[in-house]
Amino acid sequence: MTFHPGIFNYVIVVFLMMAGFYVVIAQGNLVKKLVGLGLFQASVFILYITMGNLAGGHAPIVIEGVNAYSSPLPHVLILTAIVVGVATTAVGLALVVRIHEAYDSVEEDEIHAQDVADDEAHPEANVVDKAGDDE
């Protein structure tokens, strides 16, 4: 089996994508899940930038003798996606901080166990009051 150097970026993209997906699925820690999402997101960025490259293409500046230009659109879109990704990660980390304040843990299993224990301790909080219904 020969290795084609033109697919190197795609191999890296698939590896990063699957590693990020594995972290999101396999880890119970909410911070690790955010890191996995960031890894997955970075792989998508690399994929779009790789696909936006034109072999032998030049920057889109009009110069005599240049016939092939690379489109700057994928790079601009990825720059915008990076900004949105950073903002989303910041919101996710803020939510993790609030969850840690409320549950003293960032592990999914411990948070779920505390919710189940609270539901069992206060079953009346889960019942909907039907006294106000006029049916």
The first five atom37 places (N, CA, C, CB, O) and aatype in JSON, in Angstrom:
{
  "aatype": [12, 16, 13, 8, 14, 7, 9, 13, 2, 18, 19, 9, 19, 19, 13, 10, 12, 12, 0, 7, 13, 18, 19, 19, 9, 0, 5, 7, 2, 10, 19, 11, 11, 10, 19, 7, 10, 7, 10, 13, 5, 0, 15, 19, 13, 9, 10, 18, 9, 16, 12, 7, 2, 10, 0, 7, 7, 8, 0, 14, 9, 19, 9, 6, 7, 19, 2, 0, 18, 15, 15, 14, 10, 14, 8, 19, 10, 9, 10, 16, 0, 9, 19, 19, 7, 19, 0, 16, 16, 0, 19, 7, 10, 0, 10, 19, 19, 1, 9, 8, 6, 0, 18, 3, 15, 19, 6, 6, 3, 6, 9, 8, 0, 5, 3, 19, 0, 3, 3, 6, 0, 8, 14, 6, 0, 2, 19, 19, 3, 11, 0, 7, 3, 3, 6],
  "atom_mask": [
    [1, 1, 1, 1, 1],
    [1, 1, 1, 1, 1],
    [1, 1, 1, 1, 1],
    [1, 1, 1, 1, 1],
    [1, 1, 1, 1, 1],
    [1, 1, 1, 0, 1],
    [1, 1, 1, 1, 1],
    [1, 1, 1, 1, 1],
    [1, 1, 1, 1, 1],
    [1, 1, 1, 1, 1],
    [1, 1, 1, 1, 1],
    [1, 1, 1, 1, 1],
    [1, 1, 1, 1, 1],
    [1, 1, 1, 1, 1],
    [1, 1, 1, 1, 1],
    [1, 1, 1, 1, 1],
    [1, 1, 1, 1, 1],
    [1, 1, 1, 1, 1],
    [1, 1, 1, 1, 1],
    [1, 1, 1, 0, 1],
    [1, 1, 1, 1, 1],
    [1, 1, 1, 1, 1],
    [1, 1, 1, 1, 1],
    [1, 1, 1, 1, 1],
    [1, 1, 1, 1, 1],
    [1, 1, 1, 1, 1],
    [1, 1, 1, 1, 1],
    [1, 1, 1, 0, 1],
    [1, 1, 1, 1, 1],
    [1, 1, 1, 1, 1],
    [1, 1, 1, 1, 1],
    [1, 1, 1, 1, 1],
    [1, 1, 1, 1, 1],
    [1, 1, 1, 1, 1],
    [1, 1, 1, 1, 1],
    [1, 1, 1, 0, 1],
    [1, 1, 1, 1, 1],
    [1, 1, 1, 0, 1],
    [1, 1, 1, 1, 1],
    [1, 1, 1, 1, 1],
    [1, 1, 1, 1, 1],
    [1, 1, 1, 1, 1],
    [1, 1, 1, 1, 1],
    [1, 1, 1, 1, 1],
    [1, 1, 1, 1, 1],
    [1, 1, 1, 1, 1],
    [1, 1, 1, 1, 1],
    [1, 1, 1, 1, 1],
    [1, 1, 1, 1, 1],
    [1, 1, 1, 1, 1],
    [1, 1, 1, 1, 1],
    [1, 1, 1, 0, 1],
    [1, 1, 1, 1, 1],
    [1, 1, 1, 1, 1],
    [1, 1, 1, 1, 1],
    [1, 1, 1, 0, 1],
    [1, 1, 1, 0, 1],
    [1, 1, 1, 1, 1],
    [1, 1, 1, 1, 1],
    [1, 1, 1, 1, 1],
    [1, 1, 1, 1, 1],
    [1, 1, 1, 1, 1],
    [1, 1, 1, 1, 1],
    [1, 1, 1, 1, 1],
    [1, 1, 1, 0, 1],
    [1, 1, 1, 1, 1],
    [1, 1, 1, 1, 1],
    [1, 1, 1, 1, 1],
    [1, 1, 1, 1, 1],
    [1, 1, 1, 1, 1],
    [1, 1, 1, 1, 1],
    [1, 1, 1, 1, 1],
    [1, 1, 1, 1, 1],
    [1, 1, 1, 1, 1],
    [1, 1, 1, 1, 1],
    [1, 1, 1, 1, 1],
    [1, 1, 1, 1, 1],
    [1, 1, 1, 1, 1],
    [1, 1, 1, 1, 1],
    [1, 1, 1, 1, 1],
    [1, 1, 1, 1, 1],
    [1, 1, 1, 1, 1],
    [1, 1, 1, 1, 1],
    [1, 1, 1, 1, 1],
    [1, 1, 1, 0, 1],
    [1, 1, 1, 1, 1],
    [1, 1, 1, 1, 1],
    [1, 1, 1, 1, 1],
    [1, 1, 1, 1, 1],
    [1, 1, 1, 1, 1],
    [1, 1, 1, 1, 1],
    [1, 1, 1, 0, 1],
    [1, 1, 1, 1, 1],
    [1, 1, 1, 1, 1],
    [1, 1, 1, 1, 1],
    [1, 1, 1, 1, 1],
    [1, 1, 1, 1, 1],
    [1, 1, 1, 1, 1],
    [1, 1, 1, 1, 1],
    [1, 1, 1, 1, 1],
    [1, 1, 1, 1, 1],
    [1, 1, 1, 1, 1],
    [1, 1, 1, 1, 1],
    [1, 1, 1, 1, 1],
    [1, 1, 1, 1, 1],
    [1, 1, 1, 1, 1],
    [1, 1, 1, 1, 1],
    [1, 1, 1, 1, 1],
    [1, 1, 1, 1, 1],
    [1, 1, 1, 1, 1],
    [1, 1, 1, 1, 1],
    [1, 1, 1, 1, 1],
    [1, 1, 1, 1, 1],
    [1, 1, 1, 1, 1],
    [1, 1, 1, 1, 1],
    [1, 1, 1, 1, 1],
    [1, 1, 1, 1, 1],
    [1, 1, 1, 1, 1],
    [1, 1, 1, 1, 1],
    [1, 1, 1, 1, 1],
    [1, 1, 1, 1, 1],
    [1, 1, 1, 1, 1],
    [1, 1, 1, 1, 1],
    [1, 1, 1, 1, 1],
    [1, 1, 1, 1, 1],
    [1, 1, 1, 1, 1],
    [1, 1, 1, 1, 1],
    [1, 1, 1, 1, 1],
    [1, 1, 1, 1, 1],
    [1, 1, 1, 1, 1],
    [1, 1, 1, 1, 1],
    [1, 1, 1, 0, 1],
    [1, 1, 1, 1, 1],
    [1, 1, 1, 1, 1],
    [1, 1, 1, 1, 1]
  ],
  "atom_positions": [
    [[0.85, -1.18, 0.0], [0.0, 0.0, 0.0], [0.89, 1.24, 0.0], [-0.96, 0.0, 1.22], [1.75, 1.39, 0.86]],
    [[0.67, 2.1, -0.96], [1.46, 3.32, -1.04], [0.67, 4.46, -0.42], [1.83, 3.64, -2.51], [-0.56, 4.49, -0.47]],
    [[1.39, 5.38, 0.16], [0.76, 6.53, 0.8], [0.81, 7.71, -0.14], [1.44, 6.88, 2.15], [1.89, 8.1, -0.59]],
    [[-0.32, 8.27, -0.44], [-0.41, 9.43, -1.32], [-0.32, 10.69, -0.46], [-1.74, 9.4, -2.15], [-1.16, 10.9, 0.41]],
    [[0.69, 11.54, -0.7], [0.86, 12.72, 0.18], [-0.3, 13.72, 0.07], [2.15, 13.42, -0.15], [-0.46, 14.55, 0.96]],
    [[-1.1, 13.65, -0.98], [-2.21, 14.59, -1.13], [-3.35, 14.33, -0.16], [0.0, 0.0, 0.0], [-4.19, 15.2, 0.06]],
    [[-3.38, 13.14, 0.42], [-4.48, 12.83, 1.35], [-4.04, 12.96, 2.82], [-5.0, 11.42, 1.1], [-4.81, 12.63, 3.72]],
    [[-2.84, 13.44, 3.05], [-2.33, 13.56, 4.43], [-3.27, 14.41, 5.29], [-0.92, 14.16, 4.43], [-3.59, 14.02, 6.41]],
    [[-3.71, 15.56, 4.78], [-4.6, 16.43, 5.56], [-5.91, 15.75, 5.87], [-4.87, 17.73, 4.81], [-6.47, 15.93, 6.96]],
    [[-6.41, 14.95, 4.93], [-7.69, 14.26, 5.16], [-7.53, 13.17, 6.22], [-8.22, 13.65, 3.86], [-8.45, 12.92, 7.0]],
    [[-6.38, 12.52, 6.25], [-6.12, 11.52, 7.29], [-6.08, 12.19, 8.66], [-4.78, 10.77, 7.01], [-6.63, 11.67, 9.62]],
    [[-5.43, 13.34, 8.73], [-5.37, 14.1, 9.99], [-6.77, 14.54, 10.4], [-4.42, 15.33, 9.84], [-7.12, 14.47, 11.57]],
    [[-7.57, 15.0, 9.44], [-8.94, 15.43, 9.74], [-9.75, 14.28, 10.32], [-9.62, 15.98, 8.47], [-10.43, 14.45, 11.33]],
    [[-9.68, 13.11, 9.68], [-10.45, 11.96, 10.16], [-9.98, 11.55, 11.56], [-10.31, 10.77, 9.19], [-10.8, 11.24, 12.42]],
    [[-8.66, 11.55, 11.79], [-8.14, 11.18, 13.1], [-8.62, 12.15, 14.17], [-6.6, 11.15, 13.08], [-9.1, 11.73, 15.23]],
    [[-8.5, 13.46, 13.92], [-8.94, 14.46, 14.9], [-10.44, 14.4, 15.13], [-8.54, 15.86, 14.45], [-10.91, 14.55, 16.26]],
    [[-11.19, 14.18, 14.06], [-12.64, 14.11, 14.18], [-13.06, 12.92, 15.05], [-13.29, 14.02, 12.8], [-13.9, 13.06, 15.93]],
    [[-12.48, 11.78, 14.79], [-12.84, 10.58, 15.56], [-12.34, 10.68, 17.0], [-12.27, 9.32, 14.89], [-13.01, 10.2, 17.92]],
    [[-11.17, 11.3, 17.22], [-10.68, 11.48, 18.58], [-11.59, 12.41, 19.37], [-9.24, 12.03, 18.57], [-11.92, 12.13, 20.52]],
    [[-12.01, 13.51, 18.75], [-12.94, 14.43, 19.41], [-14.28, 13.79, 19.69], [0.0, 0.0, 0.0], [-14.86, 13.98, 20.76]],
    [[-14.78, 13.02, 18.72], [-16.06, 12.32, 18.9], [-15.97, 11.3, 20.02], [-16.48, 11.64, 17.59], [-16.89, 11.16, 20.82]],
    [[-14.85, 10.57, 20.08], [-14.65, 9.59, 21.14], [-14.64, 10.25, 22.52], [-13.34, 8.82, 20.92], [-15.24, 9.75, 23.47]],
    [[-13.96, 11.38, 22.63], [-13.89, 12.09, 23.91], [-15.28, 12.53, 24.35], [-12.94, 13.31, 23.82], [-15.64, 12.41, 25.52]],
    [[-16.07, 13.05, 23.42], [-17.42, 13.5, 23.76], [-18.29, 12.33, 24.22], [-18.08, 14.2, 22.54], [-19.05, 12.47, 25.17]],
    [[-18.17, 11.2, 23.55], [-19.02, 10.05, 23.87], [-18.53, 9.32, 25.13], [-19.06, 9.08, 22.69], [-19.34, 8.93, 25.97]],
    [[-17.23, 9.13, 25.27], [-16.69, 8.24, 26.31], [-16.48, 8.92, 27.66], [-15.39, 7.68, 25.84], [-16.51, 8.24, 28.69]],
    [[-16.28, 10.22, 27.7], [-15.95, 10.88, 28.95], [-17.21, 11.35, 29.67], [-15.02, 12.07, 28.7], [-18.19, 11.75, 29.03]],
    [[-17.18, 11.31, 30.99], [-18.29, 11.8, 31.79], [-18.05, 13.18, 32.35], [0.0, 0.0, 0.0], [-18.98, 13.82, 32.84]],
    [[-16.82, 13.65, 32.27], [-16.46, 14.96, 32.77], [-16.89, 16.02, 31.75], [-14.94, 15.05, 33.05], [-16.56, 15.91, 30.57]],
    [[-17.62, 17.03, 32.2], [-18.15, 18.04, 31.29], [-17.06, 18.89, 30.65], [-19.12, 18.92, 32.02], [-17.21, 19.3, 29.49]],
    [[-15.98, 19.16, 31.36], [-14.89, 19.94, 30.8], [-14.2, 19.14, 29.7], [-13.88, 20.34, 31.9], [-13.84, 19.69, 28.66]],
    [[-14.01, 17.85, 29.92], [-13.4, 17.01, 28.89], [-14.29, 16.93, 27.66], [-13.13, 15.6, 29.43], [-13.79, 16.86, 26.53]],
    [[-15.59, 16.95, 27.86], [-16.52, 16.95, 26.72], [-16.35, 18.23, 25.9], [-17.98, 16.81, 27.2], [-16.39, 18.19, 24.67]],
    [[-16.17, 19.36, 26.56], [-15.95, 20.62, 25.85], [-14.63, 20.59, 25.07], [-15.95, 21.8, 26.82], [-14.55, 21.11, 23.96]],
    [[-13.61, 19.98, 25.66], [-12.34, 19.84, 24.95], [-12.51, 18.95, 23.72], [-11.25, 19.26, 25.88], [-11.96, 19.25, 22.66]],
    [[-13.28, 17.87, 23.86], [-13.56, 17.0, 22.72], [-14.32, 17.72, 21.62], [0.0, 0.0, 0.0], [-14.04, 17.53, 20.44]],
    [[-15.27, 18.56, 22.0], [-16.0, 19.35, 21.0], [-15.06, 20.33, 20.29], [-17.15, 20.11, 21.67], [-15.19, 20.55, 19.09]],
    [[-14.14, 20.9, 21.02], [-13.15, 21.79, 20.41], [-12.25, 21.06, 19.44], [0.0, 0.0, 0.0], [-11.9, 21.6, 18.38]],
    [[-11.87, 19.84, 19.78], [-11.05, 19.02, 18.88], [-11.82, 18.67, 17.61], [-10.59, 17.74, 19.6], [-11.28, 18.74, 16.51]],
    [[-13.07, 18.29, 17.78], [-13.92, 17.98, 16.64], [-14.08, 19.2, 15.74], [-15.31, 17.48, 17.11], [-14.02, 19.1, 14.52]],
    [[-14.27, 20.35, 16.36], [-14.45, 21.59, 15.63], [-13.18, 21.95, 14.86], [-14.83, 22.72, 16.6], [-13.26, 22.41, 13.72]],
    [[-12.03, 21.75, 15.46], [-10.76, 22.04, 14.78], [-10.59, 21.15, 13.56], [-9.58, 21.85, 15.74], [-10.06, 21.59, 12.54]],
    [[-11.04, 19.91, 13.65], [-10.93, 19.02, 12.49], [-11.79, 19.51, 11.34], [-11.32, 17.59, 12.87], [-11.4, 19.4, 10.17]],
    [[-12.96, 20.05, 11.64], [-13.82, 20.6, 10.58], [-13.17, 21.83, 9.96], [-15.22, 20.96, 11.14], [-13.25, 22.03, 8.75]],
    [[-12.53, 22.66, 10.77], [-11.83, 23.83, 10.24], [-10.74, 23.39, 9.26], [-11.21, 24.67, 11.39], [-10.62, 23.94, 8.17]],
    [[-9.95, 22.4, 9.66], [-8.87, 21.92, 8.79], [-9.44, 21.35, 7.49], [-8.03, 20.85, 9.52], [-8.88, 21.56, 6.42]],
    [[-10.56, 20.65, 7.59], [-11.19, 20.09, 6.4], [-11.6, 21.19, 5.42], [-12.41, 19.25, 6.79], [-11.31, 21.09, 4.23]],
    [[-12.26, 22.23, 5.9], [-12.7, 23.3, 5.01], [-11.53, 24.05, 4.4], [-13.6, 24.26, 5.75], [-11.55, 24.4, 3.22]],
    [[-10.51, 24.31, 5.19], [-9.34, 25.02, 4.67], [-8.61, 24.17, 3.63], [-8.38, 25.4, 5.81], [-8.14, 24.69, 2.63]],
    [[-8.53, 22.86, 3.87], [-7.89, 21.96, 2.91], [-8.67, 21.93, 1.6], [-7.78, 20.55, 3.49], [-8.07, 21.98, 0.53]],
    [[-9.98, 21.86, 1.69], [-10.79, 21.82, 0.47], [-10.77, 23.15, -0.28], [-12.23, 21.44, 0.81], [-10.98, 23.18, -1.49]],
    [[-10.52, 24.24, 0.42], [-10.5, 25.56, -0.22], [-9.21, 25.87, -0.92], [0.0, 0.0, 0.0], [-9.11, 26.89, -1.61]],
    [[-8.2, 25.02, -0.77], [-6.91, 25.25, -1.4], [-6.94, 24.77, -2.85], [-5.79, 24.55, -0.62], [-7.46, 23.68, -3.13]],
    [[-6.4, 25.55, -3.74], [-6.31, 25.19, -5.15], [-4.85, 24.97, -5.5], [-6.95, 26.29, -6.05], [-4.02, 25.86, -5.3]],
    [[-4.53, 23.78, -6.01], [-3.14, 23.49, -6.38], [-2.7, 24.44, -7.49], [-2.98, 22.0, -6.83], [-3.33, 24.51, -8.54]],
    [[-1.64, 25.15, -7.25], [-1.13, 26.11, -8.23], [-1.87, 27.43, -8.22], [0.0, 0.0, 0.0], [-1.59, 28.3, -9.05]],
    [[-2.82, 27.6, -7.31], [-3.59, 28.83, -7.24], [-2.83, 29.93, -6.52], [0.0, 0.0, 0.0], [-2.0, 29.66, -5.65]],
    [[-3.13, 31.14, -6.88], [-2.48, 32.3, -6.27], [-3.52, 33.11, -5.5], [-1.79, 33.18, -7.34], [-4.73, 32.87, -5.62]],
    [[-3.06, 34.04, -4.72], [-3.96, 34.93, -3.99], [-4.8, 35.7, -5.01], [-3.17, 35.91, -3.06], [-4.33, 36.01, -6.1]],
    [[-6.05, 36.02, -4.65], [-6.93, 36.69, -5.61], [-6.58, 38.16, -5.82], [-8.37, 36.57, -5.15], [-7.39, 39.06, -5.55]],
    [[-5.37, 38.39, -6.3], [-4.91, 39.73, -6.65], [-4.59, 39.68, -8.14], [-3.64, 40.17, -5.79], [-3.85, 38.81, -8.59]],
    [[-5.14, 40.61, -8.9], [-4.98, 40.57, -10.35], [-3.53, 40.91, -10.71], [-5.96, 41.56, -11.04], [-3.04, 42.02, -10.48]],
    [[-2.88, 39.91, -11.29], [-1.5, 40.05, -11.75], [-1.44, 39.44, -13.15], [-0.46, 39.35, -10.76], [-2.08, 38.43, -13.42]],
    [[-0.67, 40.06, -14.02], [-0.54, 39.52, -15.38], [0.11, 38.14, -15.35], [0.27, 40.47, -16.28], [1.08, 37.93, -14.62]],
    [[-0.41, 37.24, -16.13], [0.16, 35.9, -16.25], [-0.4, 34.89, -15.28], [0.0, 0.0, 0.0], [-0.08, 33.7, -15.36]],
    [[-1.24, 35.33, -14.35], [-1.84, 34.4, -13.38], [-3.26, 34.1, -13.83], [-1.81, 34.99, -11.93], [-4.08, 35.01, -14.0]],
    [[-3.55, 32.83, -14.01], [-4.88, 32.43, -14.46], [-5.67, 31.69, -13.38], [-4.76, 31.57, -15.68], [-6.9, 31.66, -13.44]],
    [[-5.0, 31.1, -12.4], [-5.67, 30.31, -11.37], [-5.6, 31.04, -10.04], [-5.05, 28.89, -11.24], [-4.52, 31.34, -9.53]],
    [[-6.76, 31.31, -9.5], [-6.83, 31.99, -8.22], [-7.5, 31.09, -7.19], [-7.6, 33.33, -8.35], [-8.45, 30.37, -7.5]],
    [[-7.0, 31.12, -5.95], [-7.64, 30.4, -4.86], [-8.73, 31.28, -4.27], [-6.6, 29.99, -3.76], [-8.57, 32.49, -4.12]],
    [[-9.84, 30.65, -3.95], [-10.95, 31.4, -3.37], [-10.67, 31.69, -1.89], [-12.28, 30.62, -3.52], [-10.33, 30.78, -1.14]],
    [[-10.82, 32.95, -1.46], [-10.62, 33.28, -0.05], [-11.85, 32.97, 0.81], [-10.24, 34.75, 0.09], [-11.79, 33.07, 2.03]],
    [[-12.97, 32.6, 0.18], [-14.21, 32.41, 0.91], [-14.13, 31.34, 2.0], [-15.3, 32.05, -0.06], [-14.6, 31.6, 3.11]],
    [[-13.56, 30.14, 1.76], [-13.48, 29.16, 2.86], [-12.68, 29.67, 4.05], [-12.86, 27.87, 2.35], [-13.03, 29.39, 5.2]],
    [[-11.62, 30.41, 3.79], [-10.8, 30.92, 4.89], [-11.56, 31.97, 5.69], [-9.49, 31.52, 4.34], [-11.44, 32.02, 6.92]],
    [[-12.32, 32.8, 5.01], [-13.12, 33.82, 5.7], [-14.21, 33.16, 6.53], [-13.73, 34.82, 4.69], [-14.46, 33.56, 7.67]],
    [[-14.87, 32.15, 5.97], [-15.92, 31.45, 6.71], [-15.35, 30.75, 7.95], [-16.61, 30.43, 5.81], [-15.99, 30.74, 9.0]],
    [[-14.18, 30.18, 7.82], [-13.57, 29.5, 8.96], [-13.14, 30.51, 10.02], [-12.35, 28.66, 8.51], [-13.24, 30.23, 11.21]],
    [[-12.68, 31.67, 9.6], [-12.34, 32.71, 10.58], [-13.57, 33.09, 11.4], [-11.76, 33.96, 9.86], [-13.49, 33.26, 12.61]],
    [[-14.71, 33.23, 10.73], [-15.96, 33.51, 11.43], [-16.35, 32.35, 12.34], [-17.08, 33.81, 10.43], [-16.8, 32.56, 13.46]],
    [[-16.18, 31.11, 11.85], [-16.52, 29.93, 12.65], [-15.63, 29.82, 13.89], [-16.39, 28.65, 11.8], [-16.09, 29.36, 14.93]],
    [[-14.39, 30.23, 13.78], [-13.49, 30.21, 14.94], [-14.0, 31.16, 16.02], [-12.05, 30.59, 14.53], [-14.01, 30.82, 17.2]],
    [[-14.42, 32.35, 15.62], [-14.96, 33.32, 16.58], [-16.21, 32.77, 17.26], [-15.27, 34.66, 15.87], [-16.36, 32.88, 18.47]],
    [[-17.11, 32.18, 16.47], [-18.32, 31.6, 17.03], [-17.97, 30.43, 17.95], [-19.27, 31.14, 15.91], [-18.59, 30.26, 19.01]],
    [[-16.99, 29.61, 17.56], [-16.56, 28.48, 18.38], [-15.99, 28.91, 19.72], [0.0, 0.0, 0.0], [-16.26, 28.28, 20.74]],
    [[-15.2, 29.97, 19.72], [-14.64, 30.47, 20.98], [-15.76, 30.98, 21.89], [-13.61, 31.6, 20.71], [-15.75, 30.74, 23.09]],
    [[-16.73, 31.68, 21.31], [-17.85, 32.18, 22.11], [-18.68, 31.03, 22.66], [-18.74, 33.12, 21.26], [-19.1, 31.07, 23.82]],
    [[-18.92, 30.01, 21.85], [-19.69, 28.86, 22.3], [-18.95, 28.11, 23.41], [-19.97, 27.91, 21.14], [-19.57, 27.67, 24.38]],
    [[-17.65, 27.97, 23.27], [-16.86, 27.32, 24.31], [-16.9, 28.12, 25.61], [-15.4, 27.13, 23.84], [-16.96, 27.54, 26.7]],
    [[-16.86, 29.43, 25.5], [-16.93, 30.28, 26.7], [-18.27, 30.1, 27.4], [-16.72, 31.77, 26.33], [-18.32, 30.02, 28.63]],
    [[-19.35, 30.04, 26.64], [-20.68, 29.82, 27.24], [-20.73, 28.43, 27.89], [-21.8, 29.97, 26.18], [-21.26, 28.28, 28.99]],
    [[-20.18, 27.42, 27.21], [-20.14, 26.07, 27.77], [-19.37, 26.02, 29.07], [0.0, 0.0, 0.0], [-19.8, 25.37, 30.02]],
    [[-18.23, 26.7, 29.12], [-17.44, 26.72, 30.36], [-18.17, 27.47, 31.47], [-16.07, 27.37, 30.11], [-18.09, 27.09, 32.64]],
    [[-18.89, 28.53, 31.12], [-19.68, 29.25, 32.12], [-20.78, 28.34, 32.68], [-20.3, 30.53, 31.51], [-21.05, 28.36, 33.88]],
    [[-21.41, 27.55, 31.81], [-22.42, 26.61, 32.29], [-21.81, 25.54, 33.19], [-23.13, 25.95, 31.1], [-22.42, 25.14, 34.18]],
    [[-20.61, 25.08, 32.85], [-19.94, 24.08, 33.68], [-19.64, 24.66, 35.06], [-18.63, 23.59, 33.0], [-19.76, 23.97, 36.07]],
    [[-19.24, 25.93, 35.11], [-18.98, 26.57, 36.4], [-20.25, 26.64, 37.24], [-18.4, 28.0, 36.19], [-20.23, 26.35, 38.43]],
    [[-21.38, 27.01, 36.61], [-22.65, 27.07, 37.34], [-23.09, 25.69, 37.79], [-23.74, 27.71, 36.48], [-23.61, 25.54, 38.9]],
    [[-22.9, 24.67, 36.96], [-23.24, 23.3, 37.35], [-22.39, 22.86, 38.52], [-23.07, 22.33, 36.16], [-22.88, 22.2, 39.43]],
    [[-21.1, 23.21, 38.5], [-20.21, 22.85, 39.61], [-20.65, 23.54, 40.9], [-18.75, 23.22, 39.28], [-20.57, 22.94, 41.97]],
    [[-21.1, 24.78, 40.8], [-21.58, 25.49, 41.99], [-22.85, 24.82, 42.55], [-21.87, 26.96, 41.67], [-23.03, 24.76, 43.76]],
    [[-23.7, 24.34, 41.67], [-24.97, 23.75, 42.11], [-24.81, 22.31, 42.61], [-25.98, 23.78, 40.97], [-25.49, 21.92, 43.56]],
    [[-23.93, 21.54, 42.0], [-23.83, 20.12, 42.32], [-22.5, 19.72, 42.96], [-24.03, 19.32, 41.07], [-22.35, 18.57, 43.38]],
    [[-21.54, 20.62, 43.05], [-20.2, 20.33, 43.57], [-19.51, 19.22, 42.77], [-20.28, 19.94, 45.03], [-18.7, 18.48, 43.32]],
    [[-19.83, 19.11, 41.5], [-19.22, 18.09, 40.64], [-19.42, 18.48, 39.18], [-19.83, 16.68, 40.92], [-20.36, 19.2, 38.85]],
    [[-18.53, 18.0, 38.33], [-18.69, 18.17, 36.89], [-18.78, 16.81, 36.19], [-17.53, 19.0, 36.3], [-18.67, 16.73, 34.97]],
    [[-18.97, 15.76, 36.98], [-19.12, 14.41, 36.42], [-20.6, 14.12, 36.18], [-18.51, 13.34, 37.38], [-21.43, 14.33, 37.06]],
    [[-20.93, 13.64, 34.97], [-22.32, 13.39, 34.61], [-23.0, 12.4, 35.56], [-22.4, 12.86, 33.2], [-24.15, 12.62, 35.96]],
    [[-22.31, 11.33, 35.92], [-22.92, 10.3, 36.77], [-23.3, 10.85, 38.14], [-21.96, 9.12, 36.94], [-24.38, 10.55, 38.66]],
    [[-22.42, 11.65, 38.74], [-22.7, 12.22, 40.05], [-23.84, 13.23, 40.0], [-21.44, 12.9, 40.61], [-24.67, 13.28, 40.91]],
    [[-23.9, 14.02, 38.93], [-24.98, 14.99, 38.77], [-26.32, 14.27, 38.61], [-24.71, 15.91, 37.55], [-27.32, 14.65, 39.22]],
    [[-26.33, 13.23, 37.79], [-27.55, 12.45, 37.59], [-27.99, 11.78, 38.89], [-27.34, 11.39, 36.48], [-29.18, 11.77, 39.21]],
    [[-27.05, 11.23, 39.65], [-27.38, 10.58, 40.91], [-27.98, 11.58, 41.9], [-26.13, 9.92, 41.52], [-28.93, 11.25, 42.61]],
    [[-27.43, 12.79, 41.95], [-27.99, 13.81, 42.83], [-29.39, 14.21, 42.4], [-27.08, 15.04, 42.86], [-30.25, 14.44, 43.25]],
    [[-29.63, 14.31, 41.1], [-30.98, 14.64, 40.61], [-31.98, 13.55, 40.97], [-30.97, 14.84, 39.09], [-33.1, 13.85, 41.4]],
    [[-31.6, 12.3, 40.82], [-32.49, 11.18, 41.16], [-32.77, 11.19, 42.66], [-31.87, 9.82, 40.74], [-33.92, 10.98, 43.07]],
    [[-31.75, 11.42, 43.47], [-31.94, 11.46, 44.92], [-32.87, 12.62, 45.31], [-30.58, 11.6, 45.64], [-33.71, 12.46, 46.19]],
    [[-32.72, 13.78, 44.67], [-33.6, 14.91, 44.95], [-35.04, 14.61, 44.54], [-33.1, 16.17, 44.23], [-35.98, 14.98, 45.25]],
    [[-35.22, 13.93, 43.41], [-36.57, 13.57, 42.97], [-37.23, 12.59, 43.92], [-36.52, 12.97, 41.56], [-38.43, 12.69, 44.18]],
    [[-36.46, 11.65, 44.45], [-37.01, 10.68, 45.4], [-37.29, 11.3, 46.76], [-36.05, 9.5, 45.56], [-38.23, 10.9, 47.45]],
    [[-36.48, 12.28, 47.16], [-36.67, 12.93, 48.45], [-37.86, 13.89, 48.44], [-35.41, 13.68, 48.84], [-38.5, 14.09, 49.47]],
    [[-38.15, 14.47, 47.3], [-39.24, 15.44, 47.2], [-40.17, 15.06, 46.05], [-38.68, 16.87, 47.0], [-40.17, 15.73, 45.01]],
    [[-40.97, 14.01, 46.2], [-41.84, 13.59, 45.09], [-42.97, 14.58, 44.81], [-42.44, 12.23, 45.39], [-43.51, 14.61, 43.7]],
    [[-43.33, 15.39, 45.82], [-44.41, 16.35, 45.61], [-44.0, 17.48, 44.67], [-44.86, 16.93, 46.94], [-44.87, 18.13, 44.08]],
    [[-42.73, 17.71, 44.51], [-42.26, 18.76, 43.6], [-42.44, 18.35, 42.14], [-40.79, 19.09, 43.88], [-42.43, 19.2, 41.25]],
    [[-42.59, 17.06, 41.88], [-42.72, 16.57, 40.51], [-44.16, 16.45, 40.06], [-42.05, 15.25, 40.38], [-44.41, 16.19, 38.88]],
    [[-45.13, 16.63, 40.98], [-46.54, 16.48, 40.65], [-47.07, 17.83, 40.19], [-47.36, 15.94, 41.87], [-46.83, 18.85, 40.84]],
    [[-47.8, 17.84, 39.08], [-48.38, 19.07, 38.56], [-49.67, 19.33, 39.31], [-48.63, 18.98, 37.03], [-50.5, 18.44, 39.45]],
    [[-49.85, 20.56, 39.79], [-51.05, 20.95, 40.52], [-52.2, 21.12, 39.54], [-50.81, 22.26, 41.33], [-52.15, 21.98, 38.66]],
    [[-53.24, 20.31, 39.69], [-54.39, 20.35, 38.78], [-55.57, 21.08, 39.39], [-54.81, 18.94, 38.4], [-56.66, 21.02, 38.83]],
    [[-55.4, 21.76, 40.5], [-56.52, 22.45, 41.15], [-57.01, 23.63, 40.33], [-56.12, 22.92, 42.54], [-58.18, 24.0, 40.42]],
    [[-56.15, 24.22, 39.54], [-56.52, 25.4, 38.75], [-57.14, 25.06, 37.42], [0.0, 0.0, 0.0], [-57.54, 25.97, 36.69]],
    [[-57.25, 23.79, 37.05], [-57.82, 23.4, 35.75], [-59.33, 23.5, 35.79], [-57.4, 21.97, 35.37], [-59.95, 23.11, 36.79]],
    [[-59.96, 24.01, 34.73], [-61.42, 24.14, 34.65], [-62.02, 23.14, 33.69], [-61.81, 25.55, 34.23], [-63.08, 23.4, 33.12]],
    [[-61.4, 22.03, 33.49], [-61.89, 21.05, 32.52], [-63.03, 20.28, 33.02], [-60.82, 20.12, 32.14], [-63.55, 19.41, 32.31]]
  ]
}
